[in-house]
């Protein structure tokens, strides 16, 4: 325990830490490094359900699993990336493993540890977590002053699969990519992939060489951005023997600048940006391909995530006849495949439902605040990090367009700044609290669907916190704004209410 903790109020038999981090994925590992660097006196532990670190990059096993963000921005600010911009899951886990080894984090991580309950006690200013050890079935108790939720935002155990008529009549296998088994042999099989997002764009070219044929069935098209899986600026800088730390930062800034321009054009010049994206598709698919039908969405670019296609592999597979695209709706499943609304039968031996995932709010953990069950959907978000009525807790929710890690780094800086501020002012509790003027206007959804309308968000928006009419009760979801907004956020703002534990009050009388 650090010197910053006035009294040891840990429950009897519990392991106590200043900071409890839930999750050893990209956010949790990054958060631990920020604590080491900026709050070296703080004790911490990472509680991870899985058998190892990595989060998405551990649990997803489907063919071709790779990033859909470049690793110069998806990688950590403090750890230069030197591989290809779009990386395999294995390469990303190797990178994270290096961070864990270099920073000595292994001793801080508890694998096979699933948090079942989280109880906040204002009198003790303490979180108490009941955690199940999957190895021996035992239940352990951990206590901490601050809870840092880094478990992500979707349910790893089961993906989202709609229910269509006749699914039980299909004679082949129906598999969601999240539940893919690595030893599954699809050699020579007719594969039907339902969906057109980043997962579908990954598995279709990855399976095309071994499968008899791969068909991507989409209800509506998605925008794709093809390009070489290399960064010309990075290659040029390395030719000049520029240190990797400089290469990483320069390329990172270039990519972010280019991304900012794409975001601007998506609002101000959507037709021009759309024409460029469709032109890039035609360059691979040829002038006779029905690009208007299969690759022209009804929404403007960037209203959903823009999927990068490394080396144009999806388009190449289609052009070579190994894969094909059907744009139609499903009428029903039949014994040998799927019947579409237009009456076409798409024959298949294996159907992959790349139809998205299920949002997982706060890790499906049972939360109570001073004995009252937490209704997270009733809370308001404080800059998309803290939540009204929830003391001493941060939930990392990254960017939906820019790389997730860009936001987890910003949040890491903020949490460390907040913890140091609390130590300096002698308080143990911070609770975002709505003022009267904050309650005047009707609440807005956690993410504005006019700005980003992905299905997994729309399906679960009623479970998420709300936004208020003005800052800090908003979640901008804009790196280019938040890179200045979050570091400048005032810690003595009246929306942050501080307090001390009663045990500390009694001890100081």
C-alpha positions as CSV (number, residue, x, y, z in Angstrom):
1,X,0.0,0.0,0.0
2,X,1.3,3.5,-0.8
3,X,1.9,6.2,1.6
4,X,-1.0,8.0,0.0
5,X,-3.5,5.7,1.6
6,X,-4.1,7.0,5.2
7,X,-5.6,3.9,6.7
8,X,-5.7,0.3,5.7
9,X,-9.5,-0.2,5.4
10,X,-9.1,-3.4,3.5
11,X,-11.6,-6.1,4.4
12,X,-10.2,-8.9,6.5
13,X,-8.7,-11.6,4.3
14,X,-8.7,-9.4,1.2
15,X,-5.8,-8.4,-0.9
16,X,-5.6,-4.6,-1.0
17,X,-4.3,-2.3,-3.7
18,X,-4.5,1.4,-4.4
19,X,-5.8,0.7,-7.9
20,X,-7.8,-2.3,-9.2
21,X,-7.5,-2.7,-13.0
22,X,-10.1,-5.0,-14.6
23,X,-8.8,-6.5,-17.8
24,X,-5.3,-7.2,-19.3
25,X,-6.1,-6.2,-22.8
26,X,-4.8,-3.2,-24.7
27,X,-6.3,-0.7,-22.2
28,X,-5.4,-2.5,-19.0
29,X,-1.8,-3.1,-19.9
30,X,-1.5,0.5,-21.1
31,X,-3.1,1.7,-17.9
32,X,-0.7,-0.2,-15.8
33,X,2.3,1.4,-17.6
34,X,0.8,4.8,-17.1
35,X,0.5,4.1,-13.3
36,X,4.1,2.9,-13.2
37,X,5.4,6.0,-15.0
38,X,3.2,8.7,-13.4
39,X,2.2,7.3,-10.0
40,X,5.0,5.0,-9.0
41,X,3.9,5.0,-5.4
42,X,0.6,3.4,-6.2
43,X,0.1,-0.4,-5.8
44,X,-2.1,-2.1,-8.4
45,X,-3.3,-5.4,-9.8
46,X,-4.8,-6.5,-13.1
47,X,-7.6,-9.0,-12.9
48,X,-8.0,-10.9,-16.1
49,X,-10.7,-13.5,-16.9
50,X,-8.7,-15.2,-19.7
51,X,-5.7,-17.5,-19.4
52,X,-3.4,-14.8,-20.8
53,X,-3.2,-11.2,-21.8
54,X,-4.4,-9.7,-25.1
55,X,-8.2,-9.4,-24.9
56,X,-9.5,-9.4,-28.5
57,X,-6.2,-10.6,-29.8
58,X,-6.3,-13.7,-27.6
59,X,-10.0,-14.6,-27.8
60,X,-10.5,-14.2,-31.5
61,X,-9.1,-17.2,-33.5
62,X,-10.9,-16.9,-36.9
63,X,-8.8,-17.1,-40.1
64,X,-6.8,-14.0,-40.9
65,X,-7.5,-12.2,-37.6
66,X,-5.8,-8.8,-37.8
67,X,-6.1,-5.2,-36.8
68,X,-8.4,-2.9,-38.7
69,X,-6.4,0.1,-37.4
70,X,-2.8,0.9,-38.2
71,X,-0.4,-0.1,-35.4
72,X,1.3,3.2,-35.3
73,X,-1.8,4.7,-33.7
74,X,-3.2,1.5,-32.2
75,X,0.2,0.8,-30.6
76,X,1.1,2.5,-27.4
77,X,2.5,6.0,-27.3
78,X,5.4,4.7,-25.2
79,X,6.3,1.7,-27.3
80,X,7.4,2.2,-30.9
81,X,5.9,-0.1,-33.5
82,X,8.2,-1.3,-36.2
83,X,6.2,-3.9,-38.1
84,X,3.5,-3.7,-40.9
85,X,0.8,-1.0,-40.2
86,X,-2.0,-3.7,-40.3
87,X,-0.8,-6.5,-38.1
88,X,-1.9,-10.0,-37.2
89,X,-3.3,-10.9,-33.8
90,X,-0.1,-12.9,-33.1
91,X,2.1,-9.8,-33.9
92,X,0.0,-7.6,-31.6
93,X,0.2,-10.1,-28.8
94,X,4.0,-10.3,-29.3
95,X,4.1,-6.5,-29.0
96,X,2.0,-6.5,-25.8
97,X,4.1,-9.3,-24.4
98,X,7.2,-7.2,-24.9
99,X,5.5,-4.4,-23.0
100,X,4.7,-6.7,-20.1
101,X,8.2,-8.1,-20.0
102,X,10.0,-4.7,-20.4
103,X,7.8,-3.1,-17.7
104,X,7.8,-6.1,-15.3
105,X,4.0,-6.3,-15.3
106,X,3.7,-10.1,-15.2
107,X,3.8,-10.2,-11.3
108,X,0.9,-7.7,-11.3
109,X,-1.5,-9.8,-13.5
110,X,-3.9,-12.4,-12.1
111,X,-5.1,-14.7,-14.9
112,X,-8.3,-16.8,-14.7
113,X,-9.7,-14.2,-12.3
114,X,-13.3,-13.2,-13.1
115,X,-14.9,-10.3,-11.2
116,X,-18.4,-11.3,-10.1
117,X,-19.4,-8.4,-7.9
118,X,-18.1,-4.8,-7.2
119,X,-19.3,-3.1,-4.0
120,X,-18.5,0.5,-3.2
121,X,-18.6,1.6,0.5
122,X,-18.5,5.4,1.0
123,X,-17.7,5.1,4.7
124,X,-14.5,3.2,4.0
125,X,-13.9,4.9,0.6
126,X,-13.3,1.4,-0.7
127,X,-14.2,-0.9,-3.6
128,X,-14.6,-4.6,-2.7
129,X,-14.5,-7.1,-5.5
130,X,-15.5,-10.7,-5.3
131,X,-13.4,-12.6,-7.8
132,X,-13.7,-16.2,-8.9
133,X,-10.5,-18.1,-9.7
134,X,-11.4,-20.4,-12.7
135,X,-8.5,-22.7,-12.0
136,X,-9.6,-24.0,-8.5
137,X,-13.0,-22.5,-8.3
138,X,-12.2,-20.4,-5.2
139,X,-13.6,-17.0,-4.5
140,X,-11.2,-14.3,-3.6
141,X,-11.7,-10.7,-2.3
142,X,-9.8,-7.7,-3.5
143,X,-10.2,-4.2,-2.2
144,X,-9.0,-0.9,-3.7
145,X,-9.4,2.8,-3.5
146,X,-9.9,3.3,-7.3
147,X,-11.5,1.0,-9.9
148,X,-10.2,1.2,-13.5
149,X,-12.5,-0.7,-15.8
150,X,-10.4,-1.8,-18.8
151,X,-12.4,-4.9,-19.8
152,X,-13.5,-3.5,-23.2
153,X,-17.1,-3.1,-24.4
154,X,-18.2,-6.3,-26.0
155,X,-18.9,-9.8,-24.7
156,X,-16.0,-12.1,-25.6
157,X,-17.9,-15.3,-24.9
158,X,-20.6,-15.1,-27.5
159,X,-21.1,-12.9,-30.6
160,X,-24.3,-11.5,-32.0
161,X,-26.1,-13.8,-34.4
162,X,-29.7,-12.9,-35.5
163,X,-32.2,-15.7,-35.7
164,X,-33.4,-16.4,-39.2
165,X,-36.2,-18.8,-40.2
166,X,-35.0,-22.3,-41.0
167,X,-31.6,-22.2,-39.3
168,X,-32.3,-25.6,-37.7
169,X,-32.8,-27.1,-41.2
170,X,-29.3,-26.3,-42.5
171,X,-27.2,-29.4,-42.8
172,X,-23.8,-27.7,-42.5
173,X,-22.1,-25.8,-39.7
174,X,-23.1,-22.3,-38.5
175,X,-20.3,-20.5,-36.7
176,X,-19.9,-17.0,-35.4
177,X,-16.3,-15.8,-35.9
178,X,-15.9,-15.1,-32.2
179,X,-16.5,-18.8,-31.5
180,X,-14.2,-20.2,-34.2
181,X,-12.1,-23.2,-33.3
182,X,-8.6,-23.1,-34.8
183,X,-8.6,-26.8,-35.7
184,X,-11.7,-26.4,-37.9
185,X,-10.9,-27.7,-41.4
186,X,-12.7,-25.8,-44.2
187,X,-10.6,-27.1,-47.0
188,X,-12.7,-27.5,-50.1
189,X,-15.9,-26.3,-48.4
190,X,-18.3,-23.8,-49.9
191,X,-18.3,-20.9,-47.4
192,X,-21.0,-18.3,-46.9
193,X,-20.0,-15.3,-44.8
194,X,-23.0,-13.2,-43.6
195,X,-22.0,-9.6,-43.0
196,X,-19.8,-6.9,-44.6
197,X,-17.8,-5.3,-41.7
198,X,-14.2,-5.6,-40.8
199,X,-14.5,-9.2,-39.7
200,X,-16.1,-10.3,-43.0
201,X,-13.5,-8.4,-44.9
202,X,-10.8,-10.3,-43.0
203,X,-12.1,-13.8,-43.2
204,X,-13.2,-13.8,-46.9
205,X,-9.7,-13.3,-48.4
206,X,-8.1,-15.4,-45.6
207,X,-10.3,-18.4,-46.4
208,X,-10.4,-18.0,-50.2
209,X,-7.3,-20.1,-51.0
210,X,-8.4,-23.2,-49.1
211,X,-12.2,-23.1,-49.5
212,X,-13.9,-24.2,-52.7
213,X,-15.4,-20.7,-52.9
214,X,-16.3,-17.9,-50.4
215,X,-19.4,-15.8,-50.8
216,X,-20.0,-12.6,-48.8
217,X,-23.7,-12.0,-48.3
218,X,-24.5,-8.5,-47.2
219,X,-27.7,-6.8,-46.5
220,X,-26.1,-3.4,-47.4
221,X,-22.6,-2.4,-48.6
222,X,-19.7,-1.0,-46.5
223,X,-17.1,1.5,-47.5
224,X,-13.6,-0.1,-47.8
225,X,-10.3,1.7,-48.2
226,X,-7.7,-0.5,-50.0
227,X,-4.0,0.2,-49.9
228,X,-0.5,-1.3,-49.5
229,X,0.2,-2.7,-46.1
230,X,3.3,-0.5,-45.6
231,X,3.9,3.0,-44.6
232,X,6.0,4.9,-47.1
233,X,6.9,7.7,-44.6
234,X,8.1,5.1,-42.1
235,X,10.2,3.3,-44.7
236,X,11.8,6.6,-45.8
237,X,12.7,7.6,-42.3
238,X,14.2,4.2,-41.6
239,X,16.4,4.6,-44.7
240,X,17.8,7.7,-43.0
241,X,18.6,5.7,-39.8
242,X,16.1,7.8,-37.8
243,X,15.6,6.3,-34.3
244,X,12.5,4.1,-34.0
245,X,11.1,6.4,-31.3
246,X,11.2,9.3,-33.7
247,X,9.8,7.2,-36.6
248,X,6.9,6.0,-34.4
249,X,6.0,9.6,-33.3
250,X,6.4,11.2,-36.8
251,X,4.4,8.5,-38.6
252,X,1.8,8.5,-35.8
253,X,1.3,12.3,-36.3
254,X,1.1,11.9,-40.0
255,X,-1.6,9.2,-39.8
256,X,-3.6,11.2,-37.3
257,X,-3.4,14.3,-39.5
258,X,-4.5,12.3,-42.5
259,X,-7.4,10.8,-40.5
260,X,-8.5,14.3,-39.4
261,X,-8.7,15.3,-43.0
262,X,-10.8,12.3,-43.9
263,X,-13.1,13.0,-41.0
264,X,-13.5,16.6,-42.1
265,X,-14.2,15.6,-45.7
266,X,-16.8,13.0,-44.6
267,X,-18.8,15.9,-43.2
268,X,-17.9,18.7,-45.6
269,X,-17.1,16.9,-48.9
270,X,-18.9,13.5,-48.6
271,X,-19.6,13.0,-52.3
272,X,-15.9,13.7,-53.2
273,X,-14.6,11.3,-50.6
274,X,-17.2,8.7,-51.6
275,X,-16.1,9.0,-55.3
276,X,-12.5,8.4,-54.3
277,X,-13.3,5.3,-52.2
278,X,-15.4,3.8,-55.0
279,X,-12.7,4.6,-57.5
280,X,-10.2,2.7,-55.5
281,X,-12.6,-0.3,-55.5
282,X,-13.0,-0.1,-59.3
283,X,-9.2,0.0,-59.7
284,X,-9.1,-3.6,-58.3
285,X,-12.4,-5.0,-59.5
286,X,-12.4,-3.6,-63.1
287,X,-14.8,-1.3,-65.0
288,X,-17.5,-4.0,-65.5
289,X,-17.9,-5.0,-61.8
290,X,-21.1,-3.7,-60.2
291,X,-19.4,-1.4,-57.7
292,X,-22.6,0.7,-57.4
293,X,-24.6,-2.3,-56.2
294,X,-22.1,-4.1,-53.9
295,X,-19.8,-1.4,-52.6
296,X,-21.9,1.8,-52.4
297,X,-23.4,2.3,-49.0
298,X,-26.5,4.4,-48.4
299,X,-24.8,6.4,-45.6
300,X,-22.0,9.0,-45.9
301,X,-18.4,7.8,-45.4
302,X,-17.4,7.5,-41.7
303,X,-20.9,7.2,-40.3
304,X,-19.7,3.6,-39.7
305,X,-16.1,2.5,-39.3
306,X,-14.1,2.7,-42.5
307,X,-12.4,-0.7,-43.0
308,X,-8.9,-0.7,-44.4
309,X,-8.1,-3.5,-46.8
310,X,-4.4,-4.3,-46.7
311,X,-3.0,-4.9,-50.2
312,X,-6.5,-4.9,-51.5
313,X,-6.8,-8.6,-50.6
314,X,-10.6,-8.6,-50.4
315,X,-11.0,-7.1,-53.8
316,X,-8.2,-9.3,-55.3
317,X,-10.0,-12.4,-54.1
318,X,-13.2,-11.2,-55.8
319,X,-11.4,-10.2,-59.0
320,X,-9.7,-13.7,-59.2
321,X,-13.0,-15.5,-58.8
322,X,-12.1,-17.1,-55.5
323,X,-14.8,-15.0,-53.7
324,X,-18.0,-13.2,-54.6
325,X,-20.4,-10.7,-53.1
326,X,-24.2,-10.9,-53.0
327,X,-26.2,-7.9,-51.8
328,X,-29.6,-9.1,-50.7
329,X,-31.5,-9.9,-47.6
330,X,-32.0,-13.4,-46.1
331,X,-35.4,-14.9,-46.6
332,X,-34.6,-18.2,-44.8
333,X,-32.1,-20.9,-44.3
334,X,-32.5,-24.1,-46.3
335,X,-30.8,-27.5,-46.1
336,X,-28.0,-26.6,-48.4
337,X,-27.5,-22.9,-47.7
338,X,-29.5,-19.7,-47.6
339,X,-32.4,-18.5,-49.7
340,X,-32.4,-14.7,-50.3
341,X,-35.4,-12.4,-50.7
342,X,-34.9,-12.3,-54.4
343,X,-35.2,-16.1,-54.5
344,X,-31.6,-17.1,-55.1
345,X,-30.2,-20.1,-53.3
346,X,-26.7,-19.6,-52.0
347,X,-25.3,-23.0,-51.4
348,X,-22.9,-23.6,-48.5
349,X,-21.3,-26.2,-46.4
350,X,-20.2,-23.7,-43.7
351,X,-21.9,-20.4,-42.8
352,X,-20.0,-17.8,-40.8
353,X,-22.2,-15.2,-39.2
354,X,-20.0,-12.1,-39.1
355,X,-22.9,-10.1,-37.9
356,X,-21.3,-8.2,-35.0
357,X,-21.0,-8.6,-31.3
358,X,-23.0,-8.0,-28.1
359,X,-22.2,-4.9,-26.1
360,X,-21.0,-5.8,-22.6
361,X,-21.6,-3.0,-20.1
362,X,-19.0,-2.9,-17.3
363,X,-18.0,-6.5,-17.9
364,X,-21.4,-7.9,-16.8
365,X,-20.3,-7.3,-13.2
366,X,-22.9,-6.9,-10.4
367,X,-22.3,-3.4,-9.2
368,X,-23.7,-1.8,-6.0
369,X,-23.1,1.7,-4.6
370,X,-23.5,1.8,-0.8
371,X,-25.9,-1.1,-1.0
372,X,-27.9,0.1,-3.9
373,X,-27.7,-1.7,-7.3
374,X,-26.1,0.5,-9.9
375,X,-28.3,1.5,-12.8
376,X,-25.6,2.5,-15.2
377,X,-28.1,3.6,-17.8
378,X,-29.3,6.3,-15.4
379,X,-25.9,7.9,-15.0
380,X,-24.4,10.7,-17.1
381,X,-20.9,10.4,-18.6
382,X,-18.2,12.9,-17.5
383,X,-16.1,13.3,-20.7
384,X,-16.7,9.6,-21.5
385,X,-14.5,8.5,-18.6
386,X,-16.2,9.0,-15.2
387,X,-19.9,8.6,-14.5
388,X,-22.4,10.5,-12.3
389,X,-23.1,8.9,-9.0
390,X,-20.3,6.3,-9.4
391,X,-17.4,7.2,-7.0
392,X,-13.7,6.4,-7.8
393,X,-14.3,4.6,-11.1
394,X,-13.2,5.1,-14.6
395,X,-14.5,3.0,-17.6
396,X,-12.3,3.0,-20.7
397,X,-14.3,3.4,-23.9
398,X,-12.1,4.1,-26.8
399,X,-12.6,5.7,-30.1
400,X,-15.0,4.3,-32.7
401,X,-13.1,5.8,-35.7
402,X,-9.6,6.7,-34.5
403,X,-7.6,3.8,-32.9
404,X,-8.9,2.7,-29.5
405,X,-5.5,3.2,-27.9
406,X,-5.3,6.9,-28.7
407,X,-8.1,7.4,-26.1
408,X,-6.9,4.8,-23.6
409,X,-3.6,6.8,-23.5
410,X,-5.4,10.0,-22.9
411,X,-7.5,8.4,-20.2
412,X,-4.4,6.9,-18.6
413,X,-2.9,10.4,-18.2
414,X,-6.1,11.7,-16.8
415,X,-6.6,9.0,-14.2
416,X,-3.0,9.5,-13.0
417,X,-3.5,13.2,-12.8
418,X,-6.7,12.7,-10.8
419,X,-5.1,10.3,-8.4
420,X,-2.3,12.7,-7.7
421,X,-4.7,15.6,-7.2
422,X,-6.7,13.6,-4.7
423,X,-3.5,12.8,-2.8
424,X,-2.4,16.4,-2.8
425,X,-5.7,17.6,-1.5
426,X,-6.1,14.8,1.1
427,X,-9.3,13.3,-0.2
428,X,-10.2,9.7,-0.8
429,X,-13.4,10.0,-2.8
430,X,-14.4,11.7,-6.1
431,X,-17.9,11.5,-7.5
432,X,-19.1,13.1,-10.6
433,X,-22.4,14.9,-9.6
434,X,-25.0,16.7,-11.7
435,X,-25.7,20.3,-10.8
436,X,-29.2,21.6,-11.1
437,X,-28.4,23.4,-14.4
438,X,-27.1,20.1,-15.8
439,X,-30.5,18.6,-15.4
440,X,-32.4,21.3,-17.3
441,X,-32.2,19.8,-20.9
442,X,-33.3,16.3,-22.0
443,X,-30.5,13.8,-22.0
444,X,-28.8,12.6,-25.2
445,X,-27.6,9.1,-26.0
446,X,-24.1,8.0,-25.1
447,X,-23.1,8.1,-28.8
448,X,-25.0,10.2,-31.3
449,X,-26.5,7.8,-33.9
450,X,-26.4,10.6,-36.5
451,X,-22.7,10.6,-36.0
452,X,-22.0,6.8,-35.7
453,X,-24.7,4.2,-36.2
454,X,-23.1,0.8,-35.9
455,X,-25.6,-1.9,-35.1
456,X,-24.1,-3.1,-31.8
457,X,-24.4,0.4,-30.4
458,X,-28.0,0.9,-31.6
459,X,-29.1,-2.4,-30.2
460,X,-27.8,-1.6,-26.7
461,X,-28.0,2.2,-26.4
462,X,-30.6,1.9,-23.7
463,X,-28.1,0.2,-21.4
464,X,-25.5,2.9,-21.7
465,X,-25.1,6.2,-19.8
466,X,-26.4,9.4,-21.1
467,X,-24.9,12.7,-22.3
468,X,-25.9,16.1,-20.9
469,X,-26.4,19.4,-22.8
470,X,-22.9,20.7,-22.3
471,X,-19.4,19.8,-21.1
472,X,-18.2,18.0,-19.1
473,X,-21.3,15.8,-19.4
474,X,-20.5,14.8,-23.0
475,X,-18.5,12.2,-24.8
476,X,-17.1,14.0,-27.9
477,X,-15.7,10.8,-29.6
478,X,-13.3,13.0,-31.4
479,X,-9.6,12.6,-30.8
480,X,-8.7,15.9,-32.4
481,X,-10.8,17.7,-29.9
482,X,-10.1,15.5,-26.9
483,X,-6.3,15.6,-27.2
484,X,-6.7,19.2,-25.9
485,X,-9.9,18.8,-24.0
486,X,-9.0,15.9,-21.7
487,X,-5.6,17.2,-20.5
488,X,-7.2,20.6,-19.8
489,X,-10.1,19.2,-17.9
490,X,-10.5,21.0,-14.6
491,X,-10.2,18.8,-11.5
492,X,-11.7,21.5,-9.2
493,X,-14.8,21.8,-11.3
494,X,-18.0,21.8,-9.3
495,X,-19.2,18.7,-11.2
496,X,-16.5,16.6,-9.3
497,X,-17.5,16.3,-5.7
498,X,-14.7,15.2,-3.3
499,X,-14.9,13.6,0.1
500,X,-13.1,11.6,2.7
501,X,-13.7,8.2,4.3
502,X,-15.4,8.3,7.6
503,X,-12.7,6.1,9.0
504,X,-10.2,8.8,8.0
505,X,-12.4,11.5,9.5
506,X,-12.6,9.6,12.8
507,X,-8.8,9.0,12.9
508,X,-8.0,12.7,12.4
509,X,-10.3,14.0,15.1
